[in-house]
Amino acid sequence: MTLRQKTLLIIGVTLLCLVMALYLSLSTIWLNRVAQIEFQQTHQNVERVTEALANNLQELNSTAKDWAGWDDTYAFVEDVNEKYIQENLAETSLANLRLNFMVFINRRGQIKYGKGLDLQQKVATPVPASLKQYIATRPGLLQHSTPNSSHRGILLLPEGSLLVASQPILKSDRTGSIRGSLILGRFLNRGELIRLSQLTRLPLTIYPFHQAQLPQDFQAIKDALAQDLSDAKTFAKSAIIVRPLSSARIAGYTLLRDIEGQPGLLLRVDTPRDIYQQGKQGLDYLVLALLAVGVVFGCVTLLLLEKWVLSPLAQFSTTVRRIRAKGDLKERLFTKSRDELSHLSTAINQLLATLQQSQLQLSQSEERYRSVVNNIQEVIFQTDPAGRWTFLNPAWTEITGFSLEESLGKPCWTFIHLEDQPYYNQQFRRLMEGEIQDTRYELRFQTNDGRDRIFEVHSRLIVGRCREIAGIAGTLHDITERKLAEAREREKAQELERTLLELTQAQSQLIHSEKMSSLGQLVAGVAHEINNPISFVYGNINHATGYVEDILKLINCYQQEYPHPSDAIREKMQDMDFSFVVSDLPKLLASMKIGSERICDIVQSLQNFSRLNEAEKKRVDIHEGIESTLLILRHKLKAKDEYSEIELIKEYGKLPKVECYPGHLNQVLMNLIANAIDALEERRMDKRRDSSQASPFIRIRTEVKEDYSLLSDESSISRVFIYVTDNGAGMTEEVCSRLFDPFFTTKPIGKGTGLGLSISYGIIVEKHKGQLLVKSELNQGSEFIIELPIRQND
């Protein structure tokens, strides 16, 4: 667009805006004032109609007062004489008074006489039944406490809207007691509305307030009028709403209450909008006149600008275009005038000189920048707000193998490893949403040959001059070799840690095995040393018993042959209590035999437990190992000073001999039963203090399950299950999950090493190819399950 076109456009737009501004301001001021006058006139018209309606009702009330305050009426309401009816209640009388009915009611509320008249047809009609029902159900219309009391208003009957007035029946001098009420009524029908319209010279429209189907304009203001007049009286100054119906007519609305003060009728008075039309027409003439003056003024202004400004400026523009086309910043502008254009040409010449110098410096700076960016080993990048590459230096091609042409314009995430893309998208979103200004993280990028390279990404948000987000810029530092070296170092450290842990476990197992071996040797040695002498005693006691029985028989034979011994023998027999010795000596030998048998059993149990000669696998009776272990720990089950006795429950199943390592298996049984005894210490103390507490117990149960395994898939091998259950304090799930870890213990310091269950787990799982399980709930006790295959598969 040329400067001439812009000037013409500016003048035209300015003129148009000026005319529009004048039109809007004048229309706002002028038409608002016209509308205000129109509103006031419509408001006054509605008031005229309401006043005319009020006067009509006042006239009806005055007529009722004249008839009610009359001696003839005072007598008629009692005797209902025919003369009064013929002289006063003829149809012509009601027609002259424009009454639709007259009702005479005595003081007891009984209708003594009523007469109706159809004013249109001039024929008598009965008093509406709805009026009689209203009088019967709502006697307020008949209640007159003083001679000056009266009731007037509007009644809404099914037959139509009714103007009604009620006066107390009195004597002509307004004295005496009230004998009843006189009610006069006039229907507010179409004829009455036409009369009111002619009287006020205004078109009227009335609808019942509660009519279901109302015209659209009545329905729109129904609720507003009902709320505005909620506290107004029937014919006091009512709230009036003025609404234009169209550009040609305007209407005023008000609400008329019924005689009970409830919304009764909606009244509309509509009039033509002559004042508004005249005001709008005058405004249009004024705007057209202003528009004509503005066009003339614009043409004169454009001619003057063309001569003094636009032509010299066009010559100036031609010179500047020539300099731009040549690109020679050495050329300068020349003007003859001494106005602002001359000052502008001088400023442009100075600008050209400055640009010439800046261009030289910029080219040198760009060369340095290009040299740094192209030779740096890190990838320098820039993206747009959508995450597409907009700049990449040559290091990108050297590292990834992708050319700059195939990379620029593509989304960054297409080059990122699939698993790292969600993390990249999260960081990119945080930058774009302004949560952070810069970020540093690591990502895996895929190279052109399909390998992965790890980059340290340092990105920063780019903000434009207008504070808009222009994208992201940053660097990609290749740390793949460093990450591989770190991974190798971590792997070496983990390997060393695993080796150290294995050495620690092996050392602990060796120490524990050495202790158990020493204990086994000690037990075996003690059993061996006891076994020799006790075998001698047990083997000779039968002979000794036989010898003693023979000697006693011989002594008995002597007593029978020599019943009278000498005094010395008799005295010796009395001193030694010979009779007691003879009777007690066989018992003594029998008890010695029993004791030696018990010692032999103990020795056998100690030998079974030690099993130093059974380091290899062999088939053994599991119950013998359990009994041997219980024999060694029996002293810990008995009641002591502060501990109650632990009840031992044995539920042995019928087990075959199991192929196992007996010594190691006894070691596991020793650990499990000893731990169960330790877990019952608190309950044993509580039992001593309170006999109502449950007795501590240990249950040992064994069984065989054919073709079934808890955790193994070897369903064809029969397995033996050993259950060691106690009713101690139990354990939490967290403790159970770590129970078989080396050096983990729940016992106080000095009471446990945390190796017993770890070694037991290794013996059962690794050495016997079985399972060692635990089931426990806090305050519910614990149960350890040993699962062993009956036969070991080498």
Salt bridges, closest charged atoms under 4 A:
GLU38 OE2 - ARG273 NE 2.85
GLU47 OE2 - HIS43 ND1 3.29
GLU59 OE1 - ARG98 NH2 3.37
GLU91 OE2 - LYS115 NZ 3.65
GLU192 OE2 - ARG98 NH1 3.48
GLU192 OE2 - ARG195 NH2 3.01
ASP217 OD2 - ARG268 NH1 2.64
GLU260 OE2 - ARG138 NH1 2.88
ASP270 OD2 - ARG249 NH2 3.01
GLU306 OE2 - ARG4 NE 2.87
GLU331 OE2 - ARG322 NE 3.41
GLU367 OE1 - ARG370 NH1 3.46
GLU378 OE2 - HIS477 ND1 3.24
ASP384 OD2 - ARG388 NH2 3.15
GLU419 OE1 - ARG444 NH2 2.97
ASP420 OD2 - ARG444 NE 3.03
GLU433 OE1 - ARG429 NH1 3.04
GLU435 OE2 - ARG429 NH1 3.54
GLU435 OE1 - ARG430 NE 3.34
ASP438 OD2 - ARG460 NH1 3.13
GLU442 OE2 - ARG482 NH2 3.95
GLU442 OE1 - LYS483 NZ 2.86
ASP449 OD2 - ARG451 NE 2.92
ASP452 OD2 - HIS417 NE2 3.67
ASP478 OD2 - ARG453 NH2 2.61
GLU486 OE2 - ARG482 NE 3.72
GLU486 OE1 - LYS483 NZ 3.81
GLU495 OE1 - ARG498 NH2 2.38
ASP567 OD1 - ARG570 NH1 2.67
GLU614 OE1 - ARG611 NH1 2.44
GLU614 OE2 - LYS618 NZ 3.35
GLU624 OE1 - ARG611 NH2 3.94
GLU627 OE2 - LYS650 NZ 2.89
GLU651 OE2 - ARG699 NE 3.24
ASP678 OD2 - LYS747 NZ 3.03
ASP686 OD1 - ARG689 NH2 2.40
GLU703 OE2 - ARG701 NH1 3.72
GLU703 OE2 - LYS705 NZ 3.85
GLU714 OE1 - ARG719 NH2 3.54
ASP741 OD2 - ARG738 NE 3.97
GLU787 OE2 - ARG719 NE 3.20
ASP794 OD1 - LYS617 NZ 2.34
